[in-house]
Amino acid sequence: MPELPEVENVARSLRPLEGLKLQRLDVIDARVWFESELDPLEFAGRSLEAVARRGKYLVLRFGPCHVIVQHLRMTGKMLDDGSLLLPAALREEPEGAKRYQVRARFHFVSRPIIFFDPRRFGTLSAVGDEEAFFAGKGIAPDPIHQEAMARAHFLARLKNSDRPIKPYLLDQSLAAGIGNIYADEALHRVGVHPETPARKVKDLERLWETVLEILHRSIEAGGSSIIDYVNAAGERGSFSAQHLVYGREGEACAGCGKAVRRIVLGGRSTHFCLNCQPRRFRK
């Protein structure tokens, strides 16, 4: 699933659309028009005022009361219509879109964009009140765009929680935008075992600063292309080359040479080095 750095890069690659008029929005698969308060027809003729991001969500603002909030989830992509990343049959036969996993088509003047999602987990939510939508979802402040608020929110809850730190980092109501990749990488860099109860993490400020540093570094590297992530221009990210533990089970730890381990914690794969991240607590 694209995490904060990947969605940020999708947003940046879509910013050239700002100011363009949306001639028509075709929702080809109605199941992705999820929790929507507005009809697709209400966006026709409106100009895209801003492309933004909140946590793992992409936000397309066509006006204060006309906002599309998108969650790409596992395999969703926003791509130029006709992109070479699309199946050749789709590029040759646009009317066959539904059979080829196109869920929606945004007919912008001069640059049509499609929402392509083979597994159909991604969603589009058309809302009239963006802040109310995120409040209803319980999404925490954004670590990049609302850093001071996000830091205070994170630290206040962390110091009183007995939850293991890794699942805590994945909770979007506590730390928006962080997913499996960046949680594993941050914990390795600060030497904290992923099962450590959150309140027992000694240097909370250092953990937060490390999370921020990793997010910024990944954004500048275009994100992590683990499987098939690309931005709207079809460009892959290179931050996966800097991963120290994520996806490296059995490989030598970059810090000490011991084998990277993998466990399942909170239902999610978790990668760590027991030598660099020793268990300093009783289970």
Secondary structure, DSSP 8 states (H G I E B T S, - for coil): ---HHHHHHHHHHHGGGTT-BEEEEEESSGGGB-S-SS-GGGGTT-B--EEEEETTEEEEESSTT-EEEEE-TTT-EEEETT-TTS-HHHHH-GGGGGGGTEEEEEEETT--EEEE-TT---EEEEES-HHHHHHHHT----TTTTHHHHHHHHHHHHTT--SBHHHHHH-TTTSTT--HHHHHHHHHHHT--TTSBGGG-S-HHHHHHHHHHHHHHHHHTT-B-SSS---TTS---BGGGG-SSTT-TTSB-TTTS-B-EEEEETTEEEEE-TTTS---S--
